[in-house]
Amino acid sequence: MSDEKDNIKNLTTNLETPCNTSGSNEISPDIGDLVEKEKILEIQNNLLFSVVQSHSISNTLNMCLDSALEISELEYGGIYLFDKDGGIELVHAKGLSAPFFSTVRYYPSDSENVKLIKAGMPAYLDYTSLDLPFKKSDCDENLKAVAVIPIFYKKDIIGSLNIASRTINCISEPVKLSIEAIASVMGMLISRSQAEERLFESEERYEQAEKMARFGHWRRSFSNNYAFWSKGTHIIFGTDSESFIPTNESFLKLVHPSDIQLLTSSIEKALKDRTPLEVEYRVMKPDGDMITVHSYAEVKTDKNSQDILVGTIQDITHFKEVEQELKNQSSRLEEMNTAMKVLIEHRERELGQLEKTVLENINKLVIPYLEKAGKVLNKSDSNSLIDIALTNLETVAKPFAKRLSMEKLSPTELQVANLIKNGKTTKEIAGVMNISTNTVMTHRYNIRKKLGLLKEKSNMYTYLQSL
């Protein structure tokens, strides 16, 4: 088997050899050329008109390949594009059988087909003379004329336009020029379509993200009452992006009447001071639902030096509902806290009254009788038991007596007692309260008296620390 690369080089058609692609009726060369050129021009014009309106790379490839086949009158064709590994993949094809398509759909980077395309020159080949492995199998299409035209974008080769025929032996010069012209603009068209598809996919993802986040963006011009709303903004307001025109008037009709003044004054202030706009307001949607939105915008200048607002909007209804629920819960907790304080104060008063009652009952109903019993009984053992009982009762009642005795103090005496408890001396207390030391001494005496410490030798500081 001879080398495929050598076959391709040796069998490239001589571009200057004239040929009759139709193989039928003889036509005057001048008239034939004119008819062919007019036909080619018409096809090219139709192609340019169509691709300008196309935003799909699949449609663009289809139209380019159809035009190349129509101009050349060849039956088969395909468009290869380079992948990231340097190989070429057949991304669009016409007329190829499934087995043949499967055989030629991909060539790795080190294949002769890739090297031919990377050479950067159109190749017009006699397929019958090519020594290819699959030609002896069922995959062979019995092709004759083959054209391989590199597709450039700027200075880079991004693929190739391949066309072929079972019936035509060679391709005429006008056709060669035409399909090369188609290939020359295909790079730009493919790159544009790929960029538009990426942009479209990006916009779709952005619109989906806006929808999921209940988010939108907008732009408003005040010189011509023009506004742009993204699809996310239309979704938030519940309007139809195809039919609703977001003028200032139609927009304000959607704003809750009570919030219009707040919104308009905020916009006026932002434009006047050239400061960011940040405002929350309610929206009455066409279906009757009311939502709350948060809008942020900045003042920009358009190409006509006119002020415009460019901003975002977000549906914060759910956040406001959660915020209100938290406020309600906080209010309920405050009410419960107040009720607990009242209950605790009430229980403390009841406990204080109980302590007072217990102490009074011990002093009035128990201790006097025990004292009398001690005087009546002569046995020393009995007296000892009674003395122990009295001591124990006094021990039990002493904490009650201490707390209740503090209630007898005046506000000034309480202040002096607290200062004593904090370790302040008589002189320091006089300085803090702006009174004389004699007055402090008088208060100390009254405190000891009310606390029942006059007959005891206990230190008042120690006593107060025990409370």
HUTA-V272606 format. One line per field, one symbol per residue. ss: DSSP state (H for helix, E for strand, L for the rest). phi: phi as a letter, one per 20 degrees, with the letter a starting at -180 (. if undefined). psi: psi as a letter, one per 30 degrees, with the letter a starting at -180 (. if undefined). A space follows every 10 residues. Layout:
ss: ???
phi: ???
psi: ???
//
This chain:
ss: LLLHHHHHHH LELLLLLLLL LLLLLLLLHH HHHHHHHHHH HHHHHHHHHH HHHLLLHHHH HHHHHHHHHH HHLLLEEEEE EELLLLLEEE EEEELLLHHH HHHHLEELLL LHHHHHHHLL LLEEEEHHHL LLHHHHLLLL LLLLEEEEEE EEELLEEEEE EEEELLLLLL LLHHHHHHHH HHHHHHHHHH HHHHHHHHHH HHHHHHHHHH HHHLEEEEEE ELLLLEEEEL HHHHHHHLLL LLLLLLLHHH HHLLELHHHH HHHHHHHHHH HHHLLLEEEE EEEELLLLLE EEEEEEEEEE ELLLLLEEEE EEEEELHHHH HHHHHHHHHH HHHHHHHHHH HHHHHHHHHH HHHHHHHHHH HHHHHHHHHH HHHHHHLLLH HHHHHHHHHH HHHHHHHHHH HHHHHHLLLL HHHHHHHHHH HLLLLHHHHH HHHLLLHHHH HHHHHHHHHH LLLLLLLLLH HHHHHLL
phi: .fffffffff dffffeffbd femcgfcggf ffffffffff ffffffffff ffeeccffff fffffgffff femeecabcd cfefenedcf ebbcnfffff gffdfbcffe fffffffffn cfcddeffef edgffedfff elfdfcccdf ddclddedrb ddcbbedeeb dffgfgffff ffffefgfff ffffffffff fffffffffg ffelcbcbbc defclebddf ffffffemde fededeffff fffeeggfdf fgffffffff ffeldgebbd becefgenfd cdcdccbcec cefemdfcdd bcbcfdgfff ffffffffff ffffffffff ffffffffff ffffffffff fffeddfgff fffffffdff ffffffffff ffffffefgf fffffffeff gfffffffff fenfegffff ffelcfffff fffffffgff emdfedefff fffffff
psi: klkeeeeeef gkkjffkllj fegbkkkkee eeeeeeeeee eeeeeeeeee fefkgkeeee eeeeeeeeee efglflllkk kkaffflkkj fklkfkleee eeegfkklfg leeeeeeffg kkkjljeffk jkeffgaffk ghldkkkjjk kkjcgkkfal jklllfekel kleeeeeefe eeeefeeeee eeeeeeeeee eeeeeeeeee eeghklllkk kffghkkkkl eeeeeefglk fefkjileee efffkkeffe eeeeeeeeee eefhlkkjkk lkkjlfgfkk lklkkklkkl kafggkklkj alkkjgeeee eeeeeeeeee eeeeeeeeee eeeeeeeeee eeeeeeeeee eeeefeeeee eeeeeekfke eeeeeeeeee eeeeeefeee eeeeefffkl eeeeeeeeee eggkleeeee eefhlleeee eeeeeeeeef fhgeflgkke eeeeff.
//
